[in-house]
Amino acid sequence: MDTWDDYTEPTEDERSARRIVALAVTLINARQPLSTERIRSEFYTELGYEAFRKAFLRDRKRLATTGITVMREDLPTGQVGWTVDATSSYAEEGAISSEDALVLDCLLTPLASDPTFPYARDLHIALTKIDHSFSGSVVNPFPHEARKRNRQLERIEACLSLSCAIQIDYERSDGSTTTRVVAPLGLFPLRDTTYLVASRIADGNLEDPHVYNLDRMISVSEIRGTSFTPPENFDIRDYVRLPFELGESLYEATFHVPQMREADVREHVGMRGAWSSDGSASYISVSVADEDMAAAWALAEGVTPKQPQSLVSAWRERIMAFLEMTINESA
């Protein structure tokens, strides 16, 4: 595994690219304008005021070439604030005629109804957004397995509301199957899949909760006459996985979390990650099963991976790709 010793200092171009991406993500995610001083203290700490003013102006111009317009806004405190101009930066909602929607229905319904097409469910969702009547099409867009999962989900939800135990026949990742009696504690969706958090019941006691993929549940049955008391400290947020955590863990990764992003990251990660601080910065360590997705998550959340080096490299590549796109679009 890579260690802190593998970390290499970024070049000036890389630092600039990181700063621009982090600035864009933070401004887009901000619920209110950010003051000049807050932006300076977060992204331009090493620069004097005049150097900061020039660098911030350059960065705003570079963001404008990518379609992100940063505008000035006076704050009630008398300070100068900055925010993304939604009118010029974000696309307005579009509309197509009913005739065009019908054409898309006719052309794409066969694919959206084909259980062998890997993106059938995504395509169905997209078509439903375009044409609300699509969900009532004659051709059922959900294959048999999806309908079976829906029935299992309803059964699990009913047992959840009654604090009733269930028996599940479950397919492990290696293809083998197991039968377990569990106490369902909560459900959460992730990437078009539903996950169950449940505790195995042994000698009348609840073991530590585990996360189960409903797609791997062969059958679910209620165990009548049984009941359980959920743990007092149970919180579903402690078990909700980020996309890059799903699967066999590759390594434990550490991310630097800016102060203005810490509350949102804590909300997403819950109590699973190990938080630490060196007095001036906060860090979160979480398990990574998909490195490319972890790099994408870091970019989207405005956090910086610190280790291992392979993740740092994947994150850098995404930033440099963004910078190259910016240069090409502004040429």
C-alpha positions in Angstrom: 0.0 0.0 0.0 1.2 3.5 -0.7 2.2 5.6 2.3 2.5 9.3 3.1 6.2 9.0 2.0 5.0 8.5 -1.5 3.3 11.9 -1.7 5.0 14.4 -4.1 4.4 18.1 -4.1 2.1 19.3 -7.0 3.5 21.6 -9.7 2.3 25.2 -9.9 0.0 24.3 -12.8 -1.5 21.5 -10.7 -2.0 23.7 -7.7 -3.7 26.3 -9.9 -6.0 23.7 -11.5 -6.9 22.2 -8.1 -7.7 25.7 -6.7 -9.9 26.6 -9.6 -11.8 23.3 -9.4 -12.2 23.5 -5.6 -13.3 27.1 -6.0 -16.0 26.2 -8.6 -17.3 23.3 -6.5 -17.5 25.4 -3.4 -19.3 28.3 -5.0 -21.7 26.0 -6.8 -22.5 24.2 -3.5 -22.7 27.3 -1.4 -26.2 28.2 -0.2 -25.3 31.9 0.1 -22.6 34.3 -1.3 -19.1 33.8 0.1 -17.3 36.8 1.3 -14.0 37.9 -0.2 -12.1 37.3 3.0 -13.5 33.8 3.3 -12.5 32.9 -0.2 -9.0 34.3 0.4 -8.5 32.4 3.6 -9.8 29.1 2.1 -8.1 29.1 -1.3 -5.4 31.8 -1.4 -3.9 31.6 2.0 -0.3 31.9 0.8 -0.9 35.1 -1.2 -0.8 38.7 -0.1 -3.8 40.8 -0.7 -2.7 42.3 -4.1 -1.5 38.9 -5.4 -4.8 37.4 -4.2 -6.8 40.0 -6.0 -5.0 39.4 -9.3 -5.2 35.6 -8.9 -8.9 35.6 -8.0 -9.6 37.8 -11.1 -7.7 35.3 -13.3 -9.5 32.4 -11.8 -12.9 34.0 -12.4 -12.0 34.6 -16.0 -10.9 31.0 -16.4 -14.1 29.8 -14.8 -16.1 32.0 -17.2 -14.6 30.1 -20.2 -16.1 26.9 -18.8 -19.6 28.5 -18.5 -19.4 29.3 -14.7 -19.9 33.0 -14.2 -18.9 34.3 -10.8 -20.5 37.7 -9.9 -20.1 40.2 -7.1 -22.9 40.7 -4.5 -22.9 43.1 -1.6 -23.6 41.3 1.7 -25.8 42.7 4.5 -22.7 42.9 6.7 -21.2 45.4 4.3 -18.6 42.9 3.0 -18.2 42.0 -0.7 -19.6 38.6 -1.5 -19.3 36.2 -4.5 -21.7 33.8 -6.0 -22.4 31.9 -9.2 -24.7 33.7 -11.6 -27.4 31.1 -12.1 -28.9 32.9 -15.1 -25.7 32.7 -17.2 -24.2 29.6 -15.7 -27.0 27.0 -15.6 -29.1 25.8 -18.4 -32.7 26.6 -18.3 -35.3 23.9 -18.3 -36.1 22.8 -21.8 -39.2 21.4 -23.3 -40.0 19.3 -26.4 -43.2 19.0 -28.2 -45.6 16.1 -27.5 -44.9 14.9 -31.1 -41.2 14.7 -30.4 -41.8 12.9 -27.1 -44.0 10.4 -28.9 -41.2 9.8 -31.4 -38.7 9.1 -28.6 -41.2 6.8 -26.9 -41.6 4.8 -30.1 -37.8 4.6 -30.9 -36.5 3.9 -27.4 -39.3 1.8 -25.7 -37.9 -1.5 -27.1 -34.5 -0.8 -25.5 -36.1 0.5 -22.2 -38.1 -2.7 -22.1 -35.3 -5.1 -22.8 -33.9 -6.7 -19.6 -30.7 -7.6 -21.4 -29.9 -3.9 -22.2 -27.6 -2.8 -19.3 -29.0 0.7 -19.2 -32.7 -0.2 -19.5 -33.6 1.2 -16.1 -31.6 4.5 -16.7 -33.2 4.9 -20.1 -36.7 4.3 -18.6 -36.1 7.0 -16.0 -34.9 9.5 -18.6 -37.9 8.8 -20.8 -40.3 9.2 -17.9 -38.8 12.6 -17.2 -39.3 13.6 -20.8 -42.8 12.2 -21.1 -44.8 11.5 -17.9 -47.2 9.3 -19.8 -44.3 6.9 -20.6 -44.6 5.1 -17.3 -48.1 4.0 -18.4 -46.8 2.5 -21.7 -48.3 -0.8 -22.8 -44.8 -2.4 -22.7 -43.8 -2.9 -19.1 -40.3 -1.3 -18.7 -39.4 -3.5 -15.7 -38.3 -7.1 -16.2 -39.5 -9.9 -14.0 -36.6 -9.8 -11.6 -37.2 -6.1 -10.9 -40.9 -6.7 -10.1 -39.9 -9.6 -7.8 -37.5 -7.2 -5.9 -40.3 -4.7 -5.6 -42.5 -7.3 -3.9 -39.7 -8.2 -1.5 -39.2 -4.5 -0.8 -42.8 -4.1 0.2 -42.6 -7.2 2.5 -39.5 -5.8 4.1 -41.1 -2.4 4.6 -44.1 -4.0 6.3 -41.8 -6.0 8.7 -39.8 -2.9 9.4 -43.0 -1.0 10.5 -43.9 -3.9 12.8 -40.4 -4.7 14.1 -40.9 -8.2 12.8 -38.0 -10.6 12.0 -37.5 -11.9 8.5 -35.8 -14.9 6.9 -33.7 -14.1 3.8 -32.1 -16.4 1.2 -29.1 -14.4 0.2 -26.5 -14.8 -2.6 -23.0 -13.9 -1.6 -20.5 -12.1 -3.8 -18.8 -15.4 -4.6 -22.1 -17.0 -5.9 -22.8 -19.1 -2.9 -26.1 -18.8 -1.0 -26.9 -18.5 2.7 -30.1 -18.4 4.8 -30.3 -15.9 7.6 -32.8 -14.7 10.2 -32.4 -11.0 10.6 -34.1 -8.0 12.2 -34.6 -5.3 9.5 -33.5 -1.9 10.8 -33.6 0.4 7.8 -33.4 0.8 4.0 -31.5 3.2 1.8 -31.2 3.6 -2.0 -27.9 3.9 -3.9 -27.3 3.9 -7.6 -30.7 2.5 -8.5 -30.3 -0.3 -5.9 -31.9 -0.6 -2.5 -29.9 -1.8 0.5 -31.2 -3.2 3.8 -29.4 -2.7 7.1 -30.2 -5.6 9.4 -28.9 -7.5 12.4 -28.7 -11.2 12.5 -30.6 -12.7 15.4 -28.7 -15.3 17.6 -30.2 -16.7 20.8 -32.7 -13.9 20.9 -30.0 -11.2 20.7 -29.1 -8.8 17.9 -25.6 -9.0 16.4 -23.9 -6.0 14.9 -25.8 -4.7 11.8 -24.8 -5.6 8.3 -25.7 -4.1 4.9 -27.5 -6.4 2.4 -28.1 -5.7 -1.3 -31.8 -6.4 -2.2 -30.7 -7.5 -5.7 -29.0 -10.5 -4.1 -32.0 -11.5 -2.1 -33.4 -14.7 -3.6 -36.4 -14.8 -1.3 -37.7 -12.9 1.8 -40.3 -14.3 4.2 -41.8 -12.9 7.4 -41.3 -14.9 10.6 -44.7 -14.6 12.2 -45.0 -14.1 15.9 -41.5 -12.7 16.3 -40.6 -9.2 17.3 -37.5 -7.2 18.3 -36.5 -3.9 19.8 -34.2 -1.8 17.5 -31.0 -0.6 19.2 -31.5 2.8 20.8 -28.4 4.3 19.1 -29.2 3.0 15.6 -29.0 5.6 12.9 -29.4 4.6 9.2 -26.9 7.4 8.2 -24.1 5.4 9.9 -24.6 2.7 7.3 -25.4 4.5 4.1 -22.5 3.8 1.8 -20.9 6.2 -0.7 -20.7 4.9 -4.2 -16.9 4.2 -4.0 -17.3 2.1 -0.8 -19.4 -0.6 -2.4 -17.5 -3.8 -3.1 -14.3 -5.4 -1.7 -12.1 -2.7 -0.1 -8.9 -1.8 -1.9 -7.4 0.3 0.8 -8.2 3.0 3.4 -8.0 6.5 1.9 -7.5 9.9 3.6 -9.0 13.1 2.4 -8.4 16.7 3.5 -11.8 18.4 4.1 -12.0 22.2 3.9 -13.9 23.9 6.8 -16.7 25.1 4.6 -17.3 21.5 3.3 -17.0 19.7 6.6 -20.7 19.8 7.6 -21.8 18.3 4.2 -19.2 15.6 4.2 -20.0 14.6 7.7 -23.7 14.3 6.7 -22.7 12.0 3.8 -20.2 9.9 5.6 -22.0 9.6 9.0 -20.1 8.0 11.8 -18.3 5.4 9.6 -15.2 7.5 8.7 -12.4 8.2 11.1 -12.0 11.9 11.5 -8.8 13.6 12.6 -7.4 17.1 12.8 -4.0 18.7 13.0 -5.3 21.9 14.5 -5.7 23.8 11.3 -7.3 21.2 9.0 -9.7 18.3 9.2 -9.2 14.8 7.6 -11.5 11.9 7.0 -10.4 8.3 6.4 -12.8 5.9 4.7 -12.6 2.6 2.8 -12.3 2.7 -1.0 -13.5 -0.1 -3.3 -13.6 1.9 -6.5 -10.6 4.3 -7.0 -11.9 6.1 -10.0 -15.2 6.8 -8.4 -13.5 8.0 -5.2 -11.5 10.5 -7.3 -14.7 11.7 -8.9 -16.4 12.0 -5.5 -13.5 14.0 -4.1 -13.7 16.4 -7.1 -17.4 16.8 -6.7 -17.3 17.4 -3.0 -14.4 19.8 -3.0 -12.1 17.6 -0.9 -8.5 16.6 -1.5 -7.2 13.0 -1.3 -3.9 12.8 0.6 -3.2 9.1 0.5 -2.6 6.6 -1.1 -0.6 8.0 -4.0 -2.6 6.0 -6.6 -5.8 7.9 -5.6 -4.0 11.2 -5.5 -2.8 10.5 -9.1 -6.3 9.5 -10.3 -7.7 12.8 -8.7 -4.9 14.8 -10.4 -5.7 13.3 -13.8 -9.3 14.4 -13.5 -8.3 17.9 -12.6 -5.8 18.1 -15.4 -8.5 16.8 -17.8 -10.7 19.6 -16.6 -7.9 22.1 -17.1 -7.2 20.8 -20.6 -10.9 21.1 -21.4 -10.9 24.7 -20.1 -7.9 25.6 -22.3 -9.4 24.0 -25.4 -12.7 25.7 -24.9 -11.1 29.1 -24.4 -8.8 28.7 -27.4 
